[in-house]
Amino acid sequence: MDLYYLSIIVATLVGFCALAWMLLAPIWRFLDREQEVSKKWTKEALARRRRQQQRSGDEADNAPDDGETERPPRPAPSGDGAPRSDDRGPQTADRSPASR
């Protein structure tokens, strides 16, 4: 085989591999990062974070209150999702015929 054709073949292969690496390297890095992020969403990791949040919430509830800020009581869940009678929203004018 002629040296001229051999050099063109080698240059083409090297160029093709370099172009493929330039195009595929960012995708490979992205997939590696996404795989690392997905490890944070396994059942074990979620359970661990939930336990840590509960522990930190318990510590915050048990912390001594300095009296400067008073927390409002938490609303009780209504169960069916319907608004409670004390949860009327913004006050509006009564438009019933009896009020006119």
DSSP file (Angstrom, degrees, kcal/mol; ACC not computed):
  #  RESIDUE AA STRUCTURE BP1 BP2  ACC     N-H-->O    O-->H-N    N-H-->O    O-->H-N    TCO  KAPPA ALPHA  PHI   PSI    X-CA   Y-CA   Z-CA
    1    1 A M              0   0    0      0, 0.0     2,-0.1     0, 0.0     0, 0.0   0.000 360.0 360.0 360.0 146.9    0.0    0.0    0.0
    2    2 A D     >  -     0   0    0      1,-0.1     4,-1.9     4,-0.0     3,-0.2  -0.451 360.0-130.4 -74.2 143.2    1.2    3.4   -0.8
    3    3 A L  H  > S+     0   0    0      1,-0.2     4,-2.2     2,-0.2     5,-0.2   0.810 106.5  61.2 -62.4 -31.7    2.5    5.6    2.1
    4    4 A Y  H  > S+     0   0    0      2,-0.2     4,-1.6     1,-0.2    -1,-0.2   0.936 107.4  42.5 -62.3 -47.8    0.2    8.4    1.0
    5    5 A Y  H  > S+     0   0    0      1,-0.2     4,-2.3     2,-0.2    -2,-0.2   0.876 112.4  54.2 -68.5 -37.3   -3.0    6.4    1.4
    6    6 A L  H  X S+     0   0    0     -4,-1.9     4,-2.4     1,-0.2    -1,-0.2   0.903 107.7  49.6 -62.7 -41.5   -1.8    5.0    4.7
    7    7 A S  H  X S+     0   0    0     -4,-2.2     4,-2.4     2,-0.2    -1,-0.2   0.870 110.8  50.3 -67.6 -35.6   -1.1    8.5    6.1
    8    8 A I  H  X S+     0   0    0     -4,-1.6     4,-2.3     2,-0.2    -2,-0.2   0.905 111.3  48.6 -67.3 -41.1   -4.6    9.6    5.0
    9    9 A I  H  X S+     0   0    0     -4,-2.3     4,-2.4     2,-0.2    -2,-0.2   0.932 113.7  45.9 -63.9 -46.6   -6.3    6.6    6.7
   10   10 A V  H  X S+     0   0    0     -4,-2.4     4,-2.7     1,-0.2     5,-0.2   0.921 113.5  49.1 -63.8 -44.7   -4.3    7.1   10.0
   11   11 A A  H  X S+     0   0    0     -4,-2.4     4,-2.5     1,-0.2    -1,-0.2   0.887 111.8  49.7 -62.6 -39.1   -5.1   10.9   10.0
   12   12 A T  H  X S+     0   0    0     -4,-2.3     4,-2.6     2,-0.2    -2,-0.2   0.918 112.4  46.7 -66.2 -44.0   -8.8   10.1    9.3
   13   13 A L  H  X S+     0   0    0     -4,-2.4     4,-2.5     2,-0.2    -2,-0.2   0.921 114.5  46.5 -64.4 -43.9   -9.0    7.6   12.2
   14   14 A V  H  X S+     0   0    0     -4,-2.7     4,-2.4     2,-0.2    -2,-0.2   0.918 114.5  48.0 -64.4 -43.0   -7.2    9.9   14.6
   15   15 A G  H  X S+     0   0    0     -4,-2.5     4,-2.6    -5,-0.2    -2,-0.2   0.904 111.7  49.7 -63.9 -41.9   -9.4   12.8   13.6
   16   16 A F  H  X S+     0   0    0     -4,-2.6     4,-2.7     2,-0.2    -2,-0.2   0.927 112.3  47.3 -63.6 -44.7  -12.5   10.7   13.9
   17   17 A C  H  X S+     0   0    0     -4,-2.5     4,-2.4     2,-0.2    -2,-0.2   0.898 112.7  49.7 -64.0 -40.0  -11.5    9.5   17.4
   18   18 A A  H  X S+     0   0    0     -4,-2.4     4,-2.4     2,-0.2    -2,-0.2   0.922 112.8  46.5 -65.3 -43.3  -10.6   13.0   18.5
   19   19 A L  H  X S+     0   0    0     -4,-2.6     4,-1.9     2,-0.2    -2,-0.2   0.912 112.1  50.6 -64.9 -42.4  -13.9   14.4   17.3
   20   20 A A  H  X S+     0   0    0     -4,-2.7     4,-2.6     1,-0.2     5,-0.2   0.912 111.4  48.6 -62.1 -41.9  -15.8   11.5   18.9
   21   21 A W  H  X S+     0   0    0     -4,-2.4     4,-2.4     1,-0.2    -2,-0.2   0.910 109.8  51.8 -64.7 -41.7  -14.0   12.2   22.2
   22   22 A M  H  < S+     0   0    0     -4,-2.4    -1,-0.2     1,-0.2    -2,-0.2   0.857 116.9  39.8 -63.3 -34.4  -14.8   15.9   22.0
   23   23 A L  H  < S+     0   0    0     -4,-1.9     4,-0.5    -5,-0.2    -2,-0.2   0.834 121.8  39.8 -83.8 -33.4  -18.4   15.3   21.5
   24   24 A L  H  X S+     0   0    0     -4,-2.6     4,-2.5    -5,-0.2    -2,-0.2   0.710  97.3  74.7 -92.8 -21.1  -18.9   12.4   23.9
   25   25 A A  H  X S+     0   0    0     -4,-2.4     4,-2.5    -5,-0.2     5,-0.2   0.920  96.7  48.6 -60.9 -45.4  -16.7   13.5   26.9
   26   26 A P  H  > S+     0   0    0      0, 0.0     4,-2.4     0, 0.0    -1,-0.2   0.891 112.4  49.7 -62.7 -35.6  -19.3   16.2   28.1
   27   27 A I  H  > S+     0   0    0     -4,-0.5     4,-2.6     2,-0.2    -2,-0.2   0.919 110.5  49.8 -66.4 -42.5  -22.1   13.6   27.9
   28   28 A W  H  X S+     0   0    0     -4,-2.5     4,-2.0     2,-0.2    -1,-0.2   0.915 112.1  47.3 -61.8 -44.2  -20.0   11.1   29.8
   29   29 A R  H  X S+     0   0    0     -4,-2.5     4,-2.4     2,-0.2    -2,-0.2   0.907 111.6  51.5 -63.8 -41.8  -19.2   13.7   32.5
   30   30 A F  H  X S+     0   0    0     -4,-2.4     4,-2.5     1,-0.2    -2,-0.2   0.925 109.7  48.9 -61.3 -45.1  -22.9   14.7   32.7
   31   31 A L  H  X S+     0   0    0     -4,-2.6     4,-2.0     1,-0.2    -1,-0.2   0.872 109.8  52.0 -64.6 -36.4  -24.0   11.1   33.1
   32   32 A D  H  X S+     0   0    0     -4,-2.0     4,-1.9     2,-0.2    -1,-0.2   0.924 110.8  47.5 -64.3 -43.6  -21.4   10.6   35.9
   33   33 A R  H  X S+     0   0    0     -4,-2.4     4,-2.3     1,-0.2    -2,-0.2   0.915 111.5  50.7 -63.4 -41.9  -22.7   13.6   37.8
   34   34 A E  H  X S+     0   0    0     -4,-2.5     4,-2.3     1,-0.2    -1,-0.2   0.861 107.7  53.2 -65.2 -34.8  -26.3   12.5   37.4
   35   35 A Q  H  X S+     0   0    0     -4,-2.0     4,-1.0     2,-0.2    -1,-0.2   0.894 109.3  48.9 -66.5 -39.0  -25.4    9.1   38.7
   36   36 A E  H  < S+     0   0    0     -4,-1.9     4,-0.4     1,-0.2     3,-0.4   0.904 112.4  48.2 -65.9 -40.3  -23.8   10.7   41.8
   37   37 A V  H >< S+     0   0    0     -4,-2.3     3,-1.5     1,-0.2     4,-0.3   0.877 105.3  58.9 -66.8 -37.2  -26.9   12.9   42.3
   38   38 A S  H >< S+     0   0    0     -4,-2.3     3,-1.4     1,-0.3    -1,-0.2   0.768  92.7  67.7 -66.2 -23.2  -29.2    9.9   41.9
   39   39 A K  G >< S+     0   0    0     -4,-1.0     3,-1.0    -3,-0.4    -1,-0.3   0.772  92.0  61.8 -65.8 -23.5  -27.5    8.2   44.9
   40   40 A K  G <  S+     0   0    0     -3,-1.5    -1,-0.3    -4,-0.4    -2,-0.2   0.634 101.1  54.5 -74.1 -12.8  -29.0   10.9   47.1
   41   41 A W  G <  S+     0   0    0     -3,-1.4    -1,-0.2    -4,-0.3    -2,-0.2   0.146  77.6 119.2-111.0  19.2  -32.5    9.7   46.1
   42   42 A T  S <> S-     0   0    0     -3,-1.0     4,-2.5     1,-0.1     5,-0.2  -0.397  78.7-107.9 -75.6 163.5  -32.2    6.0   47.0
   43   43 A K  H  > S+     0   0    0      1,-0.2     4,-2.2     2,-0.2     5,-0.2   0.885 120.2  50.5 -59.9 -39.0  -34.6    4.7   49.7
   44   44 A E  H  > S+     0   0    0      2,-0.2     4,-2.3     1,-0.2    -1,-0.2   0.916 111.1  47.1 -67.0 -42.7  -31.8    4.4   52.2
   45   45 A A  H  > S+     0   0    0     -6,-0.2     4,-2.4     2,-0.2    -2,-0.2   0.898 112.6  49.7 -67.3 -39.3  -30.6    8.0   51.6
   46   46 A L  H  X S+     0   0    0     -4,-2.5     4,-2.3     2,-0.2    -1,-0.2   0.911 111.6  48.4 -64.7 -41.5  -34.2    9.4   51.8
   47   47 A A  H  X S+     0   0    0     -4,-2.2     4,-2.4    -5,-0.2    -2,-0.2   0.904 111.0  51.2 -64.8 -40.4  -34.8    7.5   55.1
   48   48 A R  H  X S+     0   0    0     -4,-2.3     4,-2.2     1,-0.2    -2,-0.2   0.924 111.6  46.5 -63.1 -44.6  -31.5    8.8   56.5
   49   49 A R  H  X S+     0   0    0     -4,-2.4     4,-2.5     2,-0.2    -1,-0.2   0.886 110.8  53.1 -65.6 -37.6  -32.4   12.4   55.6
   50   50 A R  H  X S+     0   0    0     -4,-2.3     4,-2.3     2,-0.2    -1,-0.2   0.917 109.8  48.2 -63.2 -42.4  -35.8   12.0   57.1
   51   51 A R  H  X S+     0   0    0     -4,-2.4     4,-2.5     1,-0.2    -2,-0.2   0.907 111.6  50.0 -63.9 -40.9  -34.3   10.7   60.4
   52   52 A Q  H  X S+     0   0    0     -4,-2.2     4,-2.6     2,-0.2    -2,-0.2   0.900 111.2  48.7 -65.0 -40.0  -31.9   13.6   60.4
   53   53 A Q  H  X S+     0   0    0     -4,-2.5     4,-2.4     2,-0.2    -1,-0.2   0.898 111.5  49.4 -66.5 -39.4  -34.7   16.1   59.9
   54   54 A Q  H  X S+     0   0    0     -4,-2.3     4,-2.6     2,-0.2    -2,-0.2   0.911 111.9  48.9 -65.4 -40.9  -36.8   14.5   62.6
   55   55 A R  H  X S+     0   0    0     -4,-2.5     4,-2.3     2,-0.2    -2,-0.2   0.923 113.2  46.1 -63.8 -43.7  -33.8   14.7   65.0
   56   56 A S  H  X S+     0   0    0     -4,-2.6     4,-1.9     1,-0.2    -1,-0.2   0.858 113.2  50.6 -69.5 -32.5  -33.1   18.3   64.2
   57   57 A G  H  X S+     0   0    0     -4,-2.4     4,-2.1     2,-0.2    -2,-0.2   0.889 110.0  49.7 -69.0 -39.1  -36.8   19.1   64.5
   58   58 A D  H  X S+     0   0    0     -4,-2.6     4,-2.0     2,-0.2    -2,-0.2   0.898 110.5  50.4 -64.6 -40.5  -37.0   17.4   67.9
   59   59 A E  H  X S+     0   0    0     -4,-2.3     4,-0.6     1,-0.2    -1,-0.2   0.886 110.6  49.5 -65.0 -38.2  -33.9   19.3   69.0
   60   60 A A  H  < S+     0   0    0     -4,-1.9     3,-0.4     1,-0.2    -1,-0.2   0.877 111.3  49.2 -69.2 -36.3  -35.5   22.6   67.9
   61   61 A D  H  < S+     0   0    0     -4,-2.1    -2,-0.2     1,-0.2    -1,-0.2   0.838 113.3  47.1 -69.5 -32.4  -38.8   21.7   69.8
   62   62 A N  H  < S+     0   0    0     -4,-2.0    -1,-0.2    -5,-0.2    -2,-0.2   0.523  87.3 111.7 -86.9  -5.9  -36.8   20.9   72.9
   63   63 A A  S  < S-     0   0    0     -4,-0.6     2,-0.1    -3,-0.4    -3,-0.0  -0.394  81.5 -99.5 -68.5 144.8  -34.7   24.0   72.8
   64   64 A P        -     0   0    0      0, 0.0     2,-0.5     0, 0.0    -1,-0.1  -0.426  35.3-126.0 -66.4 137.4  -35.4   26.5   75.6
   65   65 A D        -     0   0    0      1,-0.1     5,-0.0    -2,-0.1    -3,-0.0  -0.727  11.8-157.6 -87.0 126.6  -37.7   29.3   74.4
   66   66 A D        -     0   0    0     -2,-0.5    -1,-0.1     3,-0.1     0, 0.0   0.534  35.2-123.4 -83.1  -4.8  -36.2   32.8   75.1
   67   67 A G  S    S+     0   0    0      2,-0.3     3,-0.1     1,-0.1    -1,-0.1   0.364  86.1 103.9  84.6  -6.1  -39.6   34.4   75.0
   68   68 A E  S    S+     0   0    0      1,-0.2     2,-0.5     2,-0.0    -1,-0.1   0.906  83.2  34.9 -76.6 -40.5  -38.7   36.9   72.2
   69   69 A T  S    S-     0   0    0      2,-0.0     2,-0.5     0, 0.0    -2,-0.3  -0.954  70.4-159.3-118.5 131.1  -40.6   35.1   69.5
   70   70 A E        -     0   0    0     -2,-0.5    -5,-0.0    -3,-0.1    -2,-0.0  -0.929  14.3-138.3-110.0 127.5  -43.8   33.2   70.0
   71   71 A R        -     0   0    0     -2,-0.5     3,-0.1     1,-0.1    -2,-0.0  -0.633  19.4-122.0 -83.6 138.1  -44.8   30.6   67.4
   72   72 A P        -     0   0    0      0, 0.0    -1,-0.1     0, 0.0     2,-0.0  -0.482  39.4 -94.5 -73.2 152.1  -48.4   30.4   66.4
   73   73 A P        -     0   0    0      0, 0.0     3,-0.0     0, 0.0     0, 0.0  -0.341  42.5-106.3 -66.1 147.7  -50.1   27.1   67.0
   74   74 A R        -     0   0    0      1,-0.1     2,-0.1    -3,-0.1    -3,-0.0  -0.531  37.2-111.6 -73.4 138.4  -50.1   24.7   64.1
   75   75 A P        -     0   0    0      0, 0.0    -1,-0.1     0, 0.0     3,-0.0  -0.455  29.5-118.0 -71.7 143.3  -53.5   24.3   62.4
   76   76 A A        -     0   0    0     -2,-0.1     2,-0.1     1,-0.1     0, 0.0  -0.585  33.2-106.9 -78.2 140.5  -55.2   21.0   62.8
   77   77 A P        -     0   0    0      0, 0.0    -1,-0.1     0, 0.0     3,-0.0  -0.422  18.2-145.4 -68.2 142.6  -55.8   19.1   59.6
   78   78 A S        -     0   0    0      1,-0.1     2,-0.9    -2,-0.1     4,-0.1   0.677  24.7-139.9 -85.0 -16.8  -59.4   19.1   58.5
   79   79 A G  S    S+     0   0    0      1,-0.1    -1,-0.1     2,-0.1     0, 0.0  -0.329  89.2  53.1  95.5 -54.4  -59.2   15.6   57.0
   80   80 A D  S    S-     0   0    0     -2,-0.9    -1,-0.1     2,-0.2     0, 0.0   0.470 106.6-115.0 -98.4  -1.0  -61.3   16.0   53.9
   81   81 A G  S    S+     0   0    0      1,-0.3     3,-0.1     0, 0.0    -2,-0.1   0.379  72.6 132.8  86.2  -5.5  -59.5   19.0   52.5
   82   82 A A        -     0   0    0      1,-0.1    -1,-0.3    -4,-0.1    -2,-0.2  -0.502  66.8 -97.7 -77.1 148.5  -62.5   21.2   52.8
   83   83 A P        -     0   0    0      0, 0.0    -1,-0.1     0, 0.0     2,-0.1  -0.372  39.4-119.1 -66.3 144.6  -61.9   24.6   54.4
   84   84 A R    >   -     0   0    0      1,-0.1     3,-1.4    -3,-0.1    -6,-0.0  -0.327  24.8-107.4 -77.5 166.0  -62.8   24.8   58.1
   85   85 A S  T 3  S+     0   0    0      1,-0.3     3,-0.1    -2,-0.1    -1,-0.1   0.793 121.1  50.1 -67.0 -27.3  -65.4   27.2   59.4
   86   86 A D  T 3  S+     0   0    0      1,-0.2     2,-0.7     2,-0.1    -1,-0.3   0.452  95.8  76.9 -89.0   1.3  -62.8   29.5   60.9
   87   87 A D    <   +     0   0    0     -3,-1.4    -1,-0.2     1,-0.2    -2,-0.0  -0.648  52.1 143.1-109.6  72.3  -60.8   29.6   57.6
   88   88 A R        -     0   0    0     -2,-0.7    -1,-0.2     1,-0.3    -2,-0.1   0.690  44.3-144.5 -89.1 -19.9  -63.0   32.0   55.6
   89   89 A G        +     0   0    0     -3,-0.2    -1,-0.3     2,-0.0     3,-0.1  -0.544  57.8   2.9  87.3-157.8  -60.3   33.8   53.7
   90   90 A P  S    S-     0   0    0      0, 0.0     2,-0.3     0, 0.0     0, 0.0  -0.338  81.4-110.3 -66.8 143.7  -60.5   37.5   52.9
   91   91 A Q        -     0   0    0     -2,-0.0     2,-0.3     1,-0.0    -2,-0.0  -0.569  40.7-176.9 -74.8 131.5  -63.6   39.4   54.2
   92   92 A T        -     0   0    0     -2,-0.3     2,-0.1    -3,-0.1     3,-0.0  -0.873  34.2 -90.0-125.6 160.3  -66.0   40.4   51.4
   93   93 A A        -     0   0    0     -2,-0.3     2,-0.5     1,-0.1    -1,-0.0  -0.457  45.5-110.1 -70.0 141.4  -69.2   42.3   51.5
   94   94 A D        -     0   0    0     -2,-0.1    -1,-0.1     1,-0.1     0, 0.0  -0.611  31.5-173.0 -74.6 123.1  -72.3   40.2   52.0
   95   95 A R        +     0   0    0     -2,-0.5    -1,-0.1     3,-0.0    -2,-0.0   0.119  37.7 127.8-106.2  19.5  -74.3   40.2   48.8
   96   96 A S  S >  S-     0   0    0      1,-0.1     3,-1.3     3,-0.0     4,-0.4  -0.439  70.0-117.9 -74.6 153.3  -77.3   38.4   50.0
   97   97 A P  G >  S+     0   0    0      0, 0.0     3,-0.9     0, 0.0    -1,-0.1   0.789 111.4  63.1 -63.2 -26.7  -80.7   40.1   49.3
   98   98 A A  G 3  S+     0   0    0      1,-0.2    -3,-0.0     2,-0.1    -2,-0.0   0.760  98.7  55.0 -70.0 -23.4  -81.4   40.3   53.1
   99   99 A S  G <         0   0    0     -3,-1.3    -1,-0.2     1,-0.2    -5,-0.1   0.560 360.0 360.0 -87.5  -6.7  -78.4   42.6   53.6
  100  100 A R    <         0   0    0     -3,-0.9    -1,-0.2    -4,-0.4    -2,-0.1   0.471 360.0 360.0 -84.3 360.0  -79.5   45.2   51.0
